Amino acid sequence: MSLNLQAHFSEPGKRYFHAFTPGDDFYEALIETHRDLSDEQSAMVNAKLVLLLSNHIGDISVLRQAMQIARGGL
């Protein structure tokens, strides 16, 4: 499996009229998750989210590729 770099957001059973709408929905949910948290709490939520999603992906080579891309340019 290789890392998917194309927009791939969806919600089962929900119909979208614009390709960007599912990504907007995700961004809104992510921002809401961090609302009213301290910087430390927000960092903890991010760390937990990375670990949960990494476990869901499960493919170490895909995760390494994602980490390399995420770190690129810093």
N, CA, C and O atoms as CSV, one atom per row, in Angstrom:
chain,resi,resn,atom,element,x,y,z
A,1,MET,N,N,0.847,-1.170,0.000
A,1,MET,CA,C,0.000,0.000,0.000
A,1,MET,C,C,0.895,1.236,0.000
A,1,MET,O,O,1.934,1.255,0.660
A,2,SER,N,N,0.496,2.252,-0.730
A,2,SER,CA,C,1.238,3.505,-0.701
A,2,SER,C,C,0.362,4.596,-0.099
A,2,SER,O,O,-0.861,4.468,-0.030
A,3,LEU,N,N,1.005,5.656,0.329
A,3,LEU,CA,C,0.309,6.760,0.977
A,3,LEU,C,C,-0.561,7.490,-0.032
A,3,LEU,O,O,-0.078,7.899,-1.088
A,4,ASN,N,N,-1.835,7.657,0.282
A,4,ASN,CA,C,-2.772,8.382,-0.581
A,4,ASN,C,C,-2.640,9.869,-0.284
A,4,ASN,O,O,-2.918,10.304,0.834
A,5,LEU,N,N,-2.220,10.651,-1.268
A,5,LEU,CA,C,-2.046,12.084,-1.088
A,5,LEU,C,C,-3.183,12.893,-1.712
A,5,LEU,O,O,-3.151,14.124,-1.703
A,6,GLN,N,N,-4.180,12.205,-2.250
A,6,GLN,CA,C,-5.342,12.872,-2.827
A,6,GLN,C,C,-6.427,13.008,-1.753
A,6,GLN,O,O,-6.496,12.209,-0.819
A,7,ALA,N,N,-7.268,14.028,-1.903
A,7,ALA,CA,C,-8.382,14.190,-0.971
A,7,ALA,C,C,-9.219,12.908,-0.975
A,7,ALA,O,O,-9.607,12.412,-2.032
A,8,HIS,N,N,-9.488,12.387,0.209
A,8,HIS,CA,C,-10.138,11.075,0.312
A,8,HIS,C,C,-11.155,11.046,1.450
A,8,HIS,O,O,-11.458,9.977,1.979
A,9,PHE,N,N,-11.678,12.196,1.828
A,9,PHE,CA,C,-12.625,12.272,2.936
A,9,PHE,C,C,-14.021,11.890,2.470
A,9,PHE,O,O,-14.432,12.232,1.361
A,10,SER,N,N,-14.733,11.191,3.310
A,10,SER,CA,C,-16.127,10.857,3.023
A,10,SER,C,C,-16.807,10.466,4.321
A,10,SER,O,O,-16.155,10.227,5.337
A,11,GLU,N,N,-18.109,10.404,4.269
A,11,GLU,CA,C,-18.892,9.934,5.403
A,11,GLU,C,C,-19.956,9.006,4.834
A,11,GLU,O,O,-20.792,9.437,4.041
A,12,PRO,N,N,-19.934,7.736,5.231
A,12,PRO,CA,C,-20.889,6.784,4.663
A,12,PRO,C,C,-22.331,7.274,4.762
A,12,PRO,O,O,-22.772,7.740,5.813
A,13,GLY,N,N,-23.044,7.163,3.671
A,13,GLY,CA,C,-24.448,7.539,3.632
A,13,GLY,C,C,-24.703,9.016,3.411
A,13,GLY,O,O,-25.853,9.425,3.253
A,14,LYS,N,N,-23.654,9.824,3.396
A,14,LYS,CA,C,-23.829,11.264,3.203
A,14,LYS,C,C,-23.438,11.635,1.780
A,14,LYS,O,O,-22.399,11.210,1.276
A,15,ARG,N,N,-24.281,12.428,1.143
A,15,ARG,CA,C,-24.031,12.849,-0.235
A,15,ARG,C,C,-23.497,14.277,-0.235
A,15,ARG,O,O,-24.071,15.165,0.397
A,16,TYR,N,N,-22.408,14.486,-0.939
A,16,TYR,CA,C,-21.779,15.799,-1.006
A,16,TYR,C,C,-21.947,16.384,-2.402
A,16,TYR,O,O,-21.902,15.662,-3.397
A,17,PHE,N,N,-22.140,17.689,-2.465
A,17,PHE,CA,C,-22.313,18.359,-3.747
A,17,PHE,C,C,-21.033,19.006,-4.242
A,17,PHE,O,O,-20.936,19.366,-5.415
A,18,HIS,N,N,-20.047,19.158,-3.364
A,18,HIS,CA,C,-18.752,19.714,-3.736
A,18,HIS,C,C,-17.664,18.787,-3.220
A,18,HIS,O,O,-17.777,18.252,-2.117
A,19,ALA,N,N,-16.615,18.592,-4.003
A,19,ALA,CA,C,-15.544,17.669,-3.623
A,19,ALA,C,C,-14.827,18.102,-2.348
A,19,ALA,O,O,-14.315,17.253,-1.618
A,20,PHE,N,N,-14.777,19.398,-2.064
A,20,PHE,CA,C,-14.052,19.884,-0.891
A,20,PHE,C,C,-14.872,19.806,0.394
A,20,PHE,O,O,-14.302,19.929,1.478
A,21,THR,N,N,-16.159,19.612,0.316
A,21,THR,CA,C,-17.036,19.650,1.486
A,21,THR,C,C,-16.662,18.620,2.559
A,21,THR,O,O,-16.644,18.979,3.736
A,22,PRO,N,N,-16.362,17.361,2.217
A,22,PRO,CA,C,-15.993,16.418,3.281
A,22,PRO,C,C,-14.737,16.853,4.030
A,22,PRO,O,O,-14.646,16.675,5.244
A,23,GLY,N,N,-13.773,17.421,3.315
A,23,GLY,CA,C,-12.566,17.930,3.971
A,23,GLY,C,C,-12.892,19.084,4.903
A,23,GLY,O,O,-12.327,19.188,5.992
A,24,ASP,N,N,-13.798,19.946,4.479
A,24,ASP,CA,C,-14.240,21.049,5.329
A,24,ASP,C,C,-14.927,20.515,6.588
A,24,ASP,O,O,-14.717,21.039,7.682
A,25,ASP,N,N,-15.741,19.480,6.431
A,25,ASP,CA,C,-16.414,18.870,7.584
A,25,ASP,C,C,-15.398,18.311,8.574
A,25,ASP,O,O,-15.544,18.469,9.786
A,26,PHE,N,N,-14.360,17.649,8.039
A,26,PHE,CA,C,-13.314,17.104,8.909
A,26,PHE,C,C,-12.595,18.230,9.634
A,26,PHE,O,O,-12.379,18.147,10.844
A,27,TYR,N,N,-12.222,19.283,8.912
A,27,TYR,CA,C,-11.502,20.405,9.517
A,27,TYR,C,C,-12.339,21.034,10.638
A,27,TYR,O,O,-11.814,21.350,11.706
A,28,GLU,N,N,-13.623,21.209,10.392
A,28,GLU,CA,C,-14.519,21.776,11.413
A,28,GLU,C,C,-14.553,20.887,12.654
A,28,GLU,O,O,-14.508,21.389,13.777
A,29,ALA,N,N,-14.634,19.569,12.456
A,29,ALA,CA,C,-14.649,18.634,13.588
A,29,ALA,C,C,-13.322,18.679,14.348
A,29,ALA,O,O,-13.306,18.602,15.577
A,30,LEU,N,N,-12.225,18.801,13.626
A,30,LEU,CA,C,-10.904,18.870,14.258
A,30,LEU,C,C,-10.765,20.137,15.095
A,30,LEU,O,O,-10.285,20.089,16.228
A,31,ILE,N,N,-11.182,21.261,14.539
A,31,ILE,CA,C,-11.128,22.518,15.279
A,31,ILE,C,C,-12.016,22.447,16.523
A,31,ILE,O,O,-11.629,22.911,17.596
A,32,GLU,N,N,-13.201,21.865,16.374
A,32,GLU,CA,C,-14.120,21.735,17.514
A,32,GLU,C,C,-13.517,20.844,18.607
A,32,GLU,O,O,-13.726,21.093,19.794
A,33,THR,N,N,-12.782,19.821,18.213
A,33,THR,CA,C,-12.127,18.929,19.170
A,33,THR,C,C,-11.140,19.694,20.045
A,33,THR,O,O,-10.956,19.355,21.214
A,34,HIS,N,N,-10.505,20.721,19.488
A,34,HIS,CA,C,-9.492,21.487,20.217
A,34,HIS,C,C,-10.061,22.713,20.939
A,34,HIS,O,O,-9.350,23.366,21.702
A,35,ARG,N,N,-11.334,23.025,20.702
A,35,ARG,CA,C,-11.933,24.225,21.294
A,35,ARG,C,C,-11.855,24.180,22.824
A,35,ARG,O,O,-12.166,23.166,23.448
A,36,ASP,N,N,-11.438,25.286,23.401
A,36,ASP,CA,C,-11.368,25.484,24.853
A,36,ASP,C,C,-10.327,24.623,25.563
A,36,ASP,O,O,-10.383,24.482,26.785
A,37,LEU,N,N,-9.387,24.051,24.831
A,37,LEU,CA,C,-8.312,23.281,25.460
A,37,LEU,C,C,-7.082,24.169,25.639
A,37,LEU,O,O,-6.856,25.094,24.859
A,38,SER,N,N,-6.302,23.886,26.657
A,38,SER,CA,C,-5.014,24.568,26.823
A,38,SER,C,C,-4.067,24.057,25.743
A,38,SER,O,O,-4.364,23.072,25.067
A,39,ASP,N,N,-2.930,24.724,25.581
A,39,ASP,CA,C,-1.939,24.260,24.611
A,39,ASP,C,C,-1.477,22.841,24.933
A,39,ASP,O,O,-1.286,22.021,24.036
A,40,GLU,N,N,-1.302,22.565,26.212
A,40,GLU,CA,C,-0.854,21.231,26.633
A,40,GLU,C,C,-1.916,20.176,26.335
A,40,GLU,O,O,-1.596,19.093,25.846
A,41,GLN,N,N,-3.176,20.487,26.626
A,41,GLN,CA,C,-4.271,19.550,26.335
A,41,GLN,C,C,-4.409,19.327,24.826
A,41,GLN,O,O,-4.646,18.205,24.377
A,42,SER,N,N,-4.261,20.398,24.054
A,42,SER,CA,C,-4.350,20.292,22.603
A,42,SER,C,C,-3.237,19.410,22.044
A,42,SER,O,O,-3.471,18.593,21.153
A,43,ALA,N,N,-2.026,19.579,22.573
A,43,ALA,CA,C,-0.904,18.735,22.141
A,43,ALA,C,C,-1.167,17.271,22.492
A,43,ALA,O,O,-0.824,16.380,21.714
A,44,MET,N,N,-1.766,17.016,23.644
A,44,MET,CA,C,-2.090,15.646,24.056
A,44,MET,C,C,-3.151,15.045,23.132
A,44,MET,O,O,-3.051,13.882,22.742
A,45,VAL,N,N,-4.162,15.835,22.786
A,45,VAL,CA,C,-5.187,15.358,21.846
A,45,VAL,C,C,-4.535,15.012,20.509
A,45,VAL,O,O,-4.840,13.975,19.920
A,46,ASN,N,N,-3.644,15.870,20.031
A,46,ASN,CA,C,-2.960,15.591,18.761
A,46,ASN,C,C,-2.151,14.300,18.837
A,46,ASN,O,O,-2.190,13.485,17.915
A,47,ALA,N,N,-1.424,14.115,19.926
A,47,ALA,CA,C,-0.616,12.906,20.081
A,47,ALA,C,C,-1.496,11.656,20.095
A,47,ALA,O,O,-1.181,10.665,19.435
A,48,LYS,N,N,-2.594,11.703,20.843
A,48,LYS,CA,C,-3.510,10.566,20.888
A,48,LYS,C,C,-4.127,10.291,19.520
A,48,LYS,O,O,-4.263,9.140,19.106
A,49,LEU,N,N,-4.500,11.369,18.826
A,49,LEU,CA,C,-5.107,11.223,17.503
A,49,LEU,C,C,-4.130,10.590,16.514
A,49,LEU,O,O,-4.513,9.724,15.728
A,50,VAL,N,N,-2.866,11.023,16.554
A,50,VAL,CA,C,-1.843,10.426,15.681
A,50,VAL,C,C,-1.711,8.936,15.964
A,50,VAL,O,O,-1.651,8.133,15.034
A,51,LEU,N,N,-1.664,8.563,17.229
A,51,LEU,CA,C,-1.513,7.146,17.578
A,51,LEU,C,C,-2.743,6.328,17.186
A,51,LEU,O,O,-2.607,5.217,16.671
A,52,LEU,N,N,-3.931,6.862,17.423
A,52,LEU,CA,C,-5.153,6.143,17.041
A,52,LEU,C,C,-5.235,5.927,15.532
A,52,LEU,O,O,-5.526,4.823,15.073
A,53,LEU,N,N,-4.978,6.985,14.765
A,53,LEU,CA,C,-5.060,6.870,13.305
A,53,LEU,C,C,-3.926,6.018,12.751
A,53,LEU,O,O,-4.119,5.289,11.778
A,54,SER,N,N,-2.753,6.103,13.355
A,54,SER,CA,C,-1.636,5.258,12.919
A,54,SER,C,C,-1.959,3.785,13.133
A,54,SER,O,O,-1.658,2.947,12.282
A,55,ASN,N,N,-2.566,3.475,14.261
A,55,ASN,CA,C,-2.974,2.099,14.520
A,55,ASN,C,C,-4.017,1.649,13.507
A,55,ASN,O,O,-3.998,0.503,13.056
A,56,HIS,N,N,-4.920,2.545,13.151
A,56,HIS,CA,C,-5.950,2.213,12.177
A,56,HIS,C,C,-5.329,1.933,10.806
A,56,HIS,O,O,-5.737,0.994,10.123
A,57,ILE,N,N,-4.348,2.740,10.403
A,57,ILE,CA,C,-3.663,2.524,9.121
A,57,ILE,C,C,-2.867,1.229,9.185
A,57,ILE,O,O,-2.993,0.367,8.316
A,58,GLY,N,N,-2.046,1.102,10.222
A,58,GLY,CA,C,-1.352,-0.144,10.486
A,58,GLY,C,C,-0.135,-0.463,9.636
A,58,GLY,O,O,0.734,-1.208,10.089
A,59,ASP,N,N,-0.036,0.059,8.445
A,59,ASP,CA,C,1.064,-0.252,7.525
A,59,ASP,C,C,2.250,0.655,7.843
A,59,ASP,O,O,2.212,1.857,7.579
A,60,ILE,N,N,3.308,0.066,8.416
A,60,ILE,CA,C,4.469,0.836,8.856
A,60,ILE,C,C,5.117,1.590,7.697
A,60,ILE,O,O,5.569,2.719,7.887
A,61,SER,N,N,5.175,1.007,6.517
A,61,SER,CA,C,5.802,1.704,5.391
A,61,SER,C,C,5.001,2.955,5.004
A,61,SER,O,O,5.588,3.980,4.656
A,62,VAL,N,N,3.682,2.877,5.062
A,62,VAL,CA,C,2.843,4.044,4.772
A,62,VAL,C,C,3.048,5.097,5.860
A,62,VAL,O,O,3.140,6.287,5.560
A,63,LEU,N,N,3.120,4.675,7.104
A,63,LEU,CA,C,3.329,5.612,8.204
A,63,LEU,C,C,4.691,6.289,8.102
A,63,LEU,O,O,4.805,7.487,8.360
A,64,ARG,N,N,5.726,5.536,7.730
A,64,ARG,CA,C,7.054,6.143,7.544
A,64,ARG,C,C,7.025,7.173,6.426
A,64,ARG,O,O,7.610,8.249,6.552
A,65,GLN,N,N,6.351,6.847,5.341
A,65,GLN,CA,C,6.237,7.788,4.230
A,65,GLN,C,C,5.518,9.057,4.679
A,65,GLN,O,O,5.942,10.162,4.338
A,66,ALA,N,N,4.445,8.911,5.434
A,66,ALA,CA,C,3.702,10.065,5.927
A,66,ALA,C,C,4.564,10.920,6.856
A,66,ALA,O,O,4.530,12.148,6.770
A,67,MET,N,N,5.332,10.289,7.740
A,67,MET,CA,C,6.190,11.039,8.644
A,67,MET,C,C,7.271,11.796,7.886
A,67,MET,O,O,7.594,12.935,8.223
A,68,GLN,N,N,7.826,11.163,6.866
A,68,GLN,CA,C,8.856,11.813,6.060
A,68,GLN,C,C,8.284,13.038,5.339
A,68,GLN,O,O,8.916,14.095,5.311
A,69,ILE,N,N,7.102,12.895,4.763
A,69,ILE,CA,C,6.451,14.017,4.067
A,69,ILE,C,C,6.104,15.125,5.073
A,69,ILE,O,O,6.323,16.305,4.797
A,70,ALA,N,N,5.564,14.743,6.236
A,70,ALA,CA,C,5.172,15.730,7.242
A,70,ALA,C,C,6.370,16.531,7.754
A,70,ALA,O,O,6.248,17.719,8.053
A,71,ARG,N,N,7.500,15.888,7.850
A,71,ARG,CA,C,8.710,16.556,8.351
A,71,ARG,C,C,9.404,17.368,7.264
A,71,ARG,O,O,10.163,18.289,7.568
A,72,GLY,N,N,9.156,17.043,6.027
A,72,GLY,CA,C,9.815,17.723,4.906
A,72,GLY,C,C,9.629,19.228,4.939
A,72,GLY,O,O,8.544,19.726,5.239
A,73,GLY,N,N,10.688,19.941,4.630
A,73,GLY,CA,C,10.622,21.384,4.560
A,73,GLY,C,C,10.713,22.109,5.890
A,73,GLY,O,O,10.650,23.337,5.929
A,74,LEU,N,N,10.860,21.370,6.977
A,74,LEU,CA,C,10.968,22.026,8.298
A,74,LEU,C,C,12.415,22.253,8.674
A,74,LEU,O,O,12.698,22.790,9.745
